[in-house]
Amino acid sequence: MLESMQVGQWLGFVIDTLKMQFRVPPKKIVKLNGNLDSMISSGSATFRELARVAGSINSLYLAVGPIARLLTRQMHATIEARSLWDCSFSVSSPLSEELRFWSTNIGYGIQPKLTPGAVIFCDASDYAFRGFRIKLNDQPVSGMFRRFECQPSSTFRELKAIFYVIKAHVASLRHKKVKVFTDNENASRIVSVGSPKQHLHCLALDIFQLCLVNDIQIDAQCIPRDANVRADLLSLFVEKDFKLHL
């Protein structure tokens, strides 16, 4: 006889319909932590062992969200460089940071928040950034990029704009899910899953760390430029104002 339940385990997850969450079962956390701690303490592993850990983390996507991809990039880069699956290698510093993150945080405080708590629009021009949060008196945030920040790609500047706008509003965004709209498709994707380009991936990690310490979950989405007119015009206005004072 079938019985209804609100919390139960199915397909490798604890499904909680009261809190509307997917959670990682305790047994899976213990097993994954054992593998992680073994690599961290020994400072070495085989490529097969690392692939097992990376696969386990990727399988947790429903419970932990896009960081399952964002914070396994070093793992996958290391795996791609293998010669033989059962060869041992020394754990690099960037890889160790990823392993330590999962060892410390798996199962604790990284479940996605389901209800949007704030909406932000961001944009960047060649020299300036601008953004604003809906329902916060629409108070805009603006500023000029430093000289070295103007040199890289438009994607770099858009990611910097997202970082600066969230940082400016961080006090009011704590403990919320934040929807960020940008008109740069690459930036919206990199915020969630990182990038194979190291300088862009570092920016994605900066945004993630800012959100992590303030209990913010960010969900970036690309929109057409004509739907981001206000932020676009504001960034151009700041840039033109800057040039007038040169």
N, C-alpha and C positions, 0 to 999 in steps of 0.2 A: 504494500500500500504506500502510495506517495504521500509525503508530508511536506508542507511548505516550510521554508526557512528563509531567514533574512541574512544570515552569515553562513557561508559554507565554502569548502575547498573544491575547486574544479579546474582542470587543465593547468595545474601547477600554480594557481593563485588562490588566495583567500579573497572571496568576493563578498563585500559588505554592502548590502543594499540600504542599510540605515545611513551610513556615511557616504554612500555612493563612491566607494573606493575599491581598487584592486590592491592587495597587499602581498608581500612576499612571505610565504610560509616560514615559520621559525626553523624547520629542518633544513630548508634550502639556504637560509642565511648562515646557519652553523657550518654547513658544508662549504659554501663559498668562502666564508671567512677563514676556514682552515686552509684552503688552497692559497688564499691571498697572504695570510700570515707566514706560510711556509716560504713563499717567494721573497717576501720582504725580509724575513730574518736571515735567510741563507744568501740573499743577494744574487741568486742565480736560479735558472729554471731551464727546462727544455721548451722548444717551440710548441710542442704538442700540449704541454701543461699550460702554457700561456693561452693557446687557442681555446682550450677547454674553459678557462676563466673568462676570456672575452666572449665566448659563445653563451656562457651562463648569464653574463651581465646583459648582453643584447636581448636575451629571452625575457628579461624583466621589464621591457619597454612599457607595457601597460601599467605597471606599478610605479615606475620611477620617471617616466616621461622621456623627452628627447636627450637628456643627459646620458642615457645609455649609449648614445652614439657620440655625443660631444666629448665624453670623458673615457672613450676607449680608442681614440685615434692613435695614441702612442703604442698601444697594444697591437693594433692592426698594422701599423708601420713596421714594427719589430717583426711581426709574423711574416710580412711580405719579404723581408730581407733574409729569410731562412735559407739554409743550404739543404739540411735534412731535418725532418720533423723531430727526431730524437737527439739532436745536437744540443748541448748546453750553451748558454750564453749568460753574460753578466748583465744584471738589471741596471739600466742607465738611470740617471737622476730624473729625467722627465717621466720615464715609465714608472719609476718608484713613486712619484707624486700621484699618478693615477691609481696605482695599486693601494696606496695609503688612503686616498680619498674614499675608495669603495670599502676598504676595511673598516674605516671609521664611521661611515655614514649609511652603509647599506641597512635598510630597514628603519632608519631613524630620520624623520623629518624631510624626506625628499619625495614624498608622494605628491603628485600634481594636485593643485587646488582646482576645483571644478567650476567655481563661480567667479566670473570676471569682476574685479574690484575697482579697476581704473582703466582708462583709455588714454593713450598718448599718441600724438602725431609728431614725427621728427623729419627733418630734412637737412641737407648740407649743400652748400655751394663750394666754390673753389677755395674760399678763405674763411667762411663763417658757417655756424650751425644755428638752428633755431628749432624749438619745439614747444608744445603746450599740452596740458592735461585737461581733458573735458571734465566739467563739473568741479573745477577748482578755481572758480572765477575766471576760467580760461586764461590764467596768468601765464604769459609766455616766458620761456627761458632762451637766452641767446648769448652768443659769445664768438670770439674770433679764434680760429685755430692757430696754434703756434707754428712758426715757420716750417719746422720739419714735418708737421702734420699735414701741410698743404701739398707736399711733394708726391706722396703715393697716389693710389688709384681713388676713384670716386667711391668705390666700395669701402675702402679704408676710412674715408671721411664720413660716410654714412654710419659706419659702426661706431666711430668716435662720437658722432652726434647722439646716437642712442645712449651711449655710456654717459655722456655729459648731462643729457636731459634727465635720465633716471637718477643720476647722482644729485642733481639739483632738487628733485622732488622726493628724495629717498625717505625723508621723515614722514611724509603723508602716504607713502606706498608700502610701508612695512606691513607684513602679514597679509598681503593681497596678491591676487593674480592680476598681472598687468598686461593688457593688450597693446602692443606697439605697432603702429602703422608707419610704413616707410614706402617710398616709391622706388626703392632699389631692391630688385629681386634677389641678387646675390647676398646682400646684407641680411635680409629677412631669413634666408636659409642658413647662413653661417651662424647667426645667433643661436639657432637651435641645434645644429649638428657639427659646427666647426668647419675647418677648411684644411686642405692639404698644404696650403701656403702658410708657412709658419707665422709671419707677421699678422695675418688675418686671424689665424687660429688663436694667437695670443690675445688679440682684442676680444674675441668671443669668450675666452676664459676670464678676462678682466670683467666683462659684463656679468658672467655667471657668478664669479666670486662676490661681486658687489651685491647681487641679488641673494646669494646664499646666506651671507652674514646678516642680511636684513629680512630674511624670510619672505622673499619676493619670488614669485614664479612669473617668468616672462614668456609671452607668446607673441612672436613677431609675425607680421603678415604684410605682404607686398600689395600695394594698391596702385591704380593708375595715377599718374602725376596730376591729372585734372581733379582727382579726388583728394589730393593733398595740397591744394592751392595755397591755403593759408600759411602752412609751415614753409612752403617753397618760397612764397613772396617775402616772408619775414626774413629768411636766411639771405635772400638777395638784397633786401633793404639794409641789413646789417653790413653786408659786404660793400655795398655802394657807399654807405655812410663812412666806413673805414677808409675807402679809397679817397673820399673827399678830404679826409684829414691827413692824407699822406703829404 
